[in-house]
Amino acid sequence: MITQSLLITVLGMGGVFFFLFLMICCMHLLEGFVPMQKNKKLEKIALAIAVAKRGKISK
């Protein structure tokens, strides 16, 4: 009885980890197919907001 429950537990958790491994591999494969576009304008806006917030805190 205990060996059966351990076998079911190991198989179940092994299936979950195998699925997660496959999902991570697929994400890495898709990363090569999908072009990433960096928007410099948004980076400048974020930097301006961070500088403005920091300036208000230090005063």
Secondary structure, DSSP 4 states (H G I P E B T S, - for coil): -HHHHHHHHHHHHHHHHHHHHHHHHHHHHHHHHSPP---HHHHHHHHHHHHHHHHHHH-
